């Protein structure tokens, strides 16, 4: 039984990790490939890069990038090719264009709005606290403090003369 189980486990482990292994002539090309698959988004997966996606289209795109690197294309040529096919969506960091301006500015705009709202809320709370009348116990304690303070000042004033 154990003799049959080990080959089955090896077979299923190899099937589960069916990630294609790409061979490169040098480390620079391999680093470029890894950078591309980490920086490009899978067109069918939501928020997953090509490296982490098991979708068929991701496998095709990884193979396409591999072939383009092997052909000697530059990074810009590969990126332009992918953007031409899939649009700016494929890039995790789309370029700053009129179409993507909102994507780049919206976080800063939302941060400024949040800061303004927080400042206004703090000011309103402070104003409400200052305008709130004292309850009878607080008023009595305040009067005692004022009377104690004024009588102390009168004694000091008469001893100074």
ABEGO torsion letter per residue (X at the ends): XAAAAAAAAAAAAAAABABBBBBBABAAAAAAAAAAAAABBBAABBGBBAAABABAAAAAAAAAAAAAAAAGBBAAAAAAAAAAAAEAAABABBBBBAAAAAAAAAAAAAAAAAAAAAAAAAAAAAAAAAABBBBAAAAAAAAAAAAAAAAAAAAAAAAAX
